[in-house]
Amino acid sequence: MCISLLSVSTSSVLSPTTWPFGLDWLPQSTYLVGGIVRDALLDRQSSQLDLDFVMPEGAVETARSIARHYKAGFVLLDEERQIARVVFDRATADFARQVGPTLEIDLQRRDFTVNAIAYNPHRGEIIDPLKGQVDLKRRLLRMICVENLEEDPLRLLRAYRQAAQLGFSLDPDTRIVIQRLAPLLNRIAAERVQAELSYLFSTPKGTPWLIEAWQDGLLQAWFPSTTPQSLKLLAAIEAADAVLSERCPALGVELSRWIREKPIHPSRSPESQTTVRENSLAKSGSCRRTWLATAKLASFFVAMPGRAEAELVRLKYSRAEIQAVITILKFLPQLHPEVSLSCREQYFL
């Protein structure tokens, strides 16, 4: 076991003084794990506090007691694996039963070494059996083992999203394994795949990693009409946004706006209930897309615009997003250099 002591400031997210509940609610054998520990060691800040705890037993009972005492929301995420969530105004806390008889075994079941670091808030101890802190210093995303990626193939795509999010590089051996296992991503539910893609489309940091993911064979099954030319257009859109935002700030603001569903009266057809649910997701932040992100998404279908709707439906995009992509593809030919538009046509375009 690799144990070290960590001095934590009162402003750190590892400090219980920053949590919406007291440390005395947690058993001595409770550990903080995952992204919250990684980000704290990297001094990364977030507006939302997302705490992940593991404990040998009593995870659901602990979560339920905290939620009841602080009048917070309680969600039983997985009864079999004993995982529950407590939802506060500006924080969430997940509580999970430890996988295996020891904490070390639990950490060895995770995706990447930098996410397999645990912190005991009672004793100020860091548990790092897989040398995740070494990879943090190297700014390197490295798998723990092949079997962990095979167990949940979404981790293959998550590697590219986390590399973009953290500004890390991808370990060469890990990348070779991802390329080999890429076909397994087809087994994953579309909603989960879309959630990972959403971040990559929503930030300039994601563009090079989208290109890398396509080149490594992760996206062909989900975007079969994408071509190398599509990837060139994707990069060009990112570059154009930087120029437009500088020369025409108002347009830059418009491009960063969210695409919203049109409100639908609840008395309309059953199909409208889908949109009601989508609106609810949008308010929670899990279904928000900007016009710029949607333009980048549309670039994946330029070669075969007729296939865009079917592929986006398969990926569970909302009707508003699908309509936005189709509209972009419909008017894109008018932007070709050989097309001459009058001032009036340019205005309405």
C-alpha positions as CSV (number, residue, x, y, z in Angstrom):
1,M,0.0,0.0,0.0
2,C,1.3,3.5,-0.9
3,I,0.3,5.9,1.9
4,S,1.3,9.5,2.3
5,L,0.0,12.4,4.3
6,L,-1.4,15.5,2.7
7,S,-1.8,18.9,4.3
8,V,-5.0,20.4,3.1
9,S,-6.0,24.1,3.2
10,T,-9.5,25.0,4.5
11,S,-10.4,26.3,1.0
12,S,-9.5,23.0,-0.7
13,V,-12.4,20.8,-1.9
14,L,-10.7,18.0,0.1
15,S,-11.4,19.9,3.3
16,P,-14.7,19.0,5.0
17,T,-15.2,22.7,5.7
18,T,-16.1,23.2,2.1
19,W,-18.7,20.4,2.1
20,P,-22.4,20.9,2.7
21,F,-22.4,18.4,5.5
22,G,-20.2,17.6,8.5
23,L,-17.3,15.1,8.5
24,D,-18.8,13.3,11.5
25,W,-21.4,11.8,9.3
26,L,-18.8,9.7,7.6
27,P,-17.3,6.5,9.0
28,Q,-13.5,6.4,9.6
29,S,-13.1,4.0,6.7
30,T,-14.6,6.4,4.2
31,Y,-12.4,7.7,1.3
32,L,-12.9,10.4,-1.3
33,V,-12.0,9.0,-4.8
34,G,-11.9,9.8,-8.4
35,G,-12.0,13.2,-10.2
36,I,-12.4,15.3,-7.1
37,V,-9.1,14.1,-5.6
38,R,-7.4,14.3,-9.0
39,D,-8.6,17.9,-9.6
40,A,-7.7,19.0,-6.0
41,L,-4.1,17.7,-6.5
42,L,-4.0,19.6,-9.8
43,D,-5.4,22.8,-8.2
44,R,-8.3,22.7,-10.7
45,Q,-11.4,24.7,-9.6
46,S,-15.0,24.0,-10.4
47,S,-18.2,25.9,-9.7
48,Q,-20.0,22.6,-8.9
49,L,-18.8,20.5,-6.0
50,D,-19.0,16.8,-7.0
51,L,-17.9,14.5,-4.1
52,D,-17.4,10.7,-4.6
53,F,-17.1,8.6,-1.5
54,V,-16.4,4.8,-1.1
55,M,-16.8,2.8,2.1
56,P,-16.8,-0.9,2.9
57,E,-20.4,-0.9,4.0
58,G,-23.3,1.4,4.8
59,A,-23.0,3.6,1.8
60,V,-26.8,3.9,1.0
61,E,-27.7,4.3,4.7
62,T,-25.1,7.0,5.2
63,A,-26.4,8.9,2.1
64,R,-30.0,8.5,3.2
65,S,-29.2,9.8,6.7
66,I,-27.3,12.9,5.4
67,A,-30.1,13.7,3.0
68,R,-32.8,13.4,5.7
69,H,-30.9,15.5,8.2
70,Y,-30.0,18.3,5.7
71,K,-33.3,18.1,3.8
72,A,-31.4,17.4,0.6
73,G,-32.4,15.3,-2.4
74,F,-31.8,11.5,-2.3
75,V,-31.4,9.2,-5.3
76,L,-30.7,5.5,-5.1
77,L,-28.6,5.1,-8.2
78,D,-27.9,1.3,-8.0
79,E,-29.4,-0.8,-5.3
80,E,-27.4,-4.0,-6.3
81,R,-24.1,-2.2,-6.1
82,Q,-25.2,0.0,-3.3
83,I,-24.7,3.5,-4.8
84,A,-26.7,6.5,-3.8
85,R,-26.5,10.3,-4.4
86,V,-27.3,13.2,-2.2
87,V,-28.2,16.4,-4.1
88,F,-27.6,19.8,-2.5
89,D,-28.2,23.3,-4.0
90,R,-24.6,23.6,-5.3
91,A,-23.1,20.2,-4.7
92,T,-23.7,16.5,-5.2
93,A,-22.3,13.7,-3.1
94,D,-22.2,10.1,-4.3
95,F,-21.7,7.2,-1.9
96,A,-20.8,3.8,-3.1
97,R,-19.9,0.5,-1.5
98,Q,-16.3,-0.4,-2.0
99,V,-15.7,-2.9,-4.8
100,G,-13.8,-5.9,-3.4
101,P,-12.5,-6.6,0.1
102,T,-10.0,-3.7,0.2
103,L,-9.7,-0.2,-1.0
104,E,-6.7,-1.1,-3.2
105,I,-8.8,-3.6,-5.1
106,D,-11.5,-1.0,-5.6
107,L,-8.9,1.5,-7.0
108,Q,-7.4,-1.2,-9.3
109,R,-10.9,-1.6,-10.9
110,R,-10.9,2.0,-12.2
111,D,-10.1,3.5,-15.6
112,F,-6.9,5.5,-15.4
113,T,-4.2,5.9,-12.8
114,V,-4.9,9.6,-12.2
115,N,-8.5,8.6,-11.2
116,A,-7.4,5.9,-8.9
117,I,-6.1,8.1,-6.0
118,A,-8.0,8.1,-2.7
119,Y,-8.1,10.5,0.2
120,N,-9.1,9.8,3.8
121,P,-10.5,13.1,5.2
122,H,-10.3,11.8,8.8
123,R,-6.6,11.0,8.7
124,G,-5.4,13.3,5.9
125,E,-4.0,10.2,4.1
126,I,-3.5,9.8,0.3
127,I,-3.7,6.2,-1.0
128,D,-2.0,5.9,-4.4
129,P,-1.1,2.3,-5.1
130,L,-1.0,2.8,-8.9
131,K,1.3,5.9,-8.9
132,G,-1.4,8.2,-10.2
133,Q,0.4,11.2,-8.7
134,V,3.4,10.5,-10.9
135,D,1.2,10.6,-14.0
136,L,-0.4,13.8,-12.7
137,K,3.0,15.4,-12.7
138,R,3.7,14.0,-16.2
139,R,0.2,15.2,-17.3
140,L,-0.3,11.8,-18.7
141,L,-3.5,9.7,-19.0
142,R,-2.5,6.0,-18.6
143,M,-4.8,3.0,-18.3
144,I,-4.7,0.7,-15.3
145,C,-5.2,-2.5,-17.3
146,V,-6.8,-3.7,-20.5
147,E,-9.5,-5.6,-18.7
148,N,-10.9,-2.4,-17.1
149,L,-11.3,-0.8,-20.5
150,E,-13.0,-3.9,-21.9
151,E,-15.4,-4.0,-18.9
152,D,-16.8,-0.6,-19.8
153,P,-15.8,0.4,-23.4
154,L,-17.1,3.9,-22.8
155,R,-13.8,4.4,-21.1
156,L,-12.2,4.3,-24.5
157,L,-13.9,7.5,-25.6
158,R,-13.6,9.0,-22.1
159,A,-9.8,8.9,-22.4
160,Y,-10.1,11.5,-25.2
161,R,-12.6,13.6,-23.3
162,Q,-10.5,13.6,-20.2
163,A,-7.3,14.4,-22.1
164,A,-9.0,17.4,-23.6
165,Q,-10.5,18.4,-20.3
166,L,-7.3,18.2,-18.3
167,G,-4.9,19.2,-21.1
168,F,-3.1,15.8,-20.8
169,S,-1.5,13.6,-23.3
170,L,-2.5,10.0,-23.9
171,D,0.0,7.3,-22.9
172,P,1.2,5.6,-26.2
173,D,0.6,2.1,-24.9
174,T,-2.9,3.1,-23.7
175,R,-3.7,4.5,-27.1
176,I,-2.6,1.3,-28.9
177,V,-5.0,-0.6,-26.7
178,I,-7.8,1.8,-27.4
179,Q,-7.3,1.5,-31.2
180,R,-7.5,-2.3,-30.8
181,L,-10.6,-2.2,-28.6
182,A,-12.4,0.6,-30.6
183,P,-15.1,-1.7,-32.0
184,L,-16.3,-2.4,-28.4
185,L,-17.6,1.2,-28.2
186,N,-20.5,0.1,-30.4
187,R,-22.0,-1.8,-27.5
188,I,-22.5,1.3,-25.4
189,A,-25.8,3.0,-25.1
190,A,-26.1,6.0,-27.4
191,E,-26.9,8.4,-24.5
192,R,-23.6,7.6,-22.8
193,V,-21.6,8.1,-26.0
194,Q,-23.4,11.4,-26.8
195,A,-22.6,12.7,-23.3
196,E,-18.8,12.2,-23.8
197,L,-19.0,13.7,-27.3
198,S,-20.9,16.7,-26.0
199,Y,-17.8,18.0,-24.2
200,L,-15.5,17.5,-27.1
201,F,-17.8,19.4,-29.4
202,S,-18.4,22.2,-26.9
203,T,-14.8,23.4,-26.4
204,P,-11.9,24.3,-28.6
205,K,-9.8,21.9,-26.6
206,G,-12.0,19.1,-27.8
207,T,-11.5,19.6,-31.5
208,P,-8.1,18.0,-31.9
209,W,-9.2,15.1,-29.7
210,L,-12.3,14.5,-31.8
211,I,-10.0,14.2,-34.8
212,E,-7.8,11.8,-32.9
213,A,-10.8,9.7,-31.8
214,W,-12.0,9.4,-35.4
215,Q,-8.5,8.5,-36.7
216,D,-8.2,5.9,-33.9
217,G,-11.5,4.2,-35.1
218,L,-13.8,5.2,-32.2
219,L,-16.3,7.2,-34.2
220,Q,-16.8,5.4,-37.5
221,A,-19.7,3.3,-36.3
222,W,-21.5,6.4,-34.8
223,F,-20.7,8.8,-37.7
224,P,-20.3,6.5,-40.8
225,S,-20.7,9.4,-43.2
226,T,-17.8,11.4,-41.8
227,T,-14.7,11.7,-44.0
228,P,-11.2,13.2,-43.7
229,Q,-12.6,16.3,-45.4
230,S,-15.2,16.6,-42.6
231,L,-12.4,16.7,-40.1
232,K,-10.7,19.5,-42.0
233,L,-13.9,21.5,-41.9
234,L,-14.2,20.8,-38.2
235,A,-10.8,22.4,-37.6
236,A,-11.7,25.3,-40.0
237,I,-14.9,26.1,-38.1
238,E,-12.9,26.4,-34.9
239,A,-10.4,28.7,-36.5
240,A,-13.3,30.8,-38.1
241,D,-15.0,31.2,-34.7
242,A,-11.8,32.8,-33.3
243,V,-11.7,35.3,-36.2
244,L,-15.4,36.0,-36.1
245,S,-15.5,36.5,-32.3
246,E,-12.7,39.1,-32.6
247,R,-14.0,41.0,-35.6
248,C,-17.7,40.8,-34.7
249,P,-18.2,40.2,-31.0
250,A,-22.0,40.2,-31.3
251,L,-21.8,37.2,-33.6
252,G,-19.4,35.5,-31.3
253,V,-22.0,35.9,-28.5
254,E,-24.7,34.5,-30.7
255,L,-22.6,31.5,-31.6
256,S,-22.2,30.7,-27.9
257,R,-25.9,30.7,-27.2
258,W,-27.7,27.5,-26.4
259,I,-30.1,25.9,-28.8
260,R,-33.5,25.7,-27.1
261,E,-36.5,23.6,-27.7
262,K,-39.7,25.5,-28.6
263,P,-42.2,25.3,-25.7
264,I,-45.0,22.8,-26.4
265,H,-48.4,22.8,-24.8
266,P,-48.7,19.7,-22.6
267,S,-52.2,18.9,-24.1
268,R,-50.6,18.1,-27.5
269,S,-49.8,14.7,-29.0
270,P,-47.9,12.1,-26.9
271,E,-44.9,12.9,-29.1
272,S,-44.8,16.3,-27.4
273,Q,-44.0,14.6,-24.1
274,T,-40.6,13.7,-25.5
275,T,-39.9,17.4,-26.0
276,V,-41.1,18.1,-22.4
277,R,-38.5,15.6,-21.1
278,E,-35.8,17.1,-23.4
279,N,-36.6,20.6,-22.0
280,S,-36.2,19.2,-18.5
281,L,-32.8,17.7,-19.5
282,A,-31.8,21.0,-21.0
283,K,-32.5,22.9,-17.8
284,S,-30.4,20.5,-15.9
285,G,-27.5,21.2,-18.2
286,S,-27.2,17.6,-19.6
287,C,-28.6,18.5,-23.0
288,R,-27.3,22.0,-23.8
289,R,-25.6,22.6,-27.1
290,T,-24.4,26.0,-28.5
291,W,-24.8,27.0,-32.1
292,L,-21.0,26.7,-32.5
293,A,-21.0,23.2,-31.1
294,T,-23.8,22.3,-33.5
295,A,-22.0,23.7,-36.5
296,K,-19.0,21.5,-35.6
297,L,-21.4,18.5,-35.3
298,A,-22.9,19.4,-38.7
299,S,-19.4,19.2,-40.3
300,F,-19.5,15.4,-39.7
301,F,-22.4,15.1,-42.2
302,V,-21.3,17.5,-45.0
303,A,-20.4,14.6,-47.4
304,M,-23.8,12.9,-46.9
305,P,-26.3,15.4,-45.5
306,G,-29.2,13.1,-46.2
307,R,-28.0,10.7,-43.5
308,A,-27.7,13.3,-40.8
309,E,-31.1,12.9,-39.3
310,A,-31.0,9.1,-39.0
311,E,-27.5,9.1,-37.4
312,L,-28.4,11.9,-35.0
313,V,-31.6,10.1,-34.0
314,R,-29.6,7.0,-33.3
315,L,-27.3,9.1,-31.0
316,K,-30.4,10.4,-29.2
317,Y,-29.9,14.0,-30.0
318,S,-33.0,16.2,-29.3
319,R,-35.3,17.3,-32.1
320,A,-34.2,20.9,-31.8
321,E,-30.5,19.9,-32.3
322,I,-31.4,17.7,-35.2
323,Q,-33.3,20.5,-36.9
324,A,-30.4,22.9,-36.3
325,V,-28.0,20.5,-38.0
326,I,-30.3,20.0,-40.9
327,T,-30.8,23.7,-41.3
328,I,-27.1,24.3,-41.3
329,L,-26.5,21.7,-43.9
330,K,-29.4,23.1,-46.0
331,F,-27.9,26.6,-46.2
332,L,-24.2,25.6,-46.2
333,P,-24.0,25.5,-50.1
334,Q,-24.9,29.2,-50.2
335,L,-21.6,29.9,-48.4
336,H,-19.5,28.4,-51.2
337,P,-17.1,30.9,-52.7
338,E,-18.6,30.5,-56.2
339,V,-22.1,31.4,-55.0
340,S,-22.8,35.1,-55.4
341,L,-25.4,36.5,-53.0
342,S,-27.0,40.0,-53.0
343,C,-26.9,42.1,-49.9
344,R,-30.5,41.2,-49.2
345,E,-29.8,37.5,-49.5
346,Q,-26.8,37.8,-47.3
347,Y,-28.9,39.6,-44.7
348,F,-31.5,36.9,-44.5
349,L,-28.9,34.1,-44.6
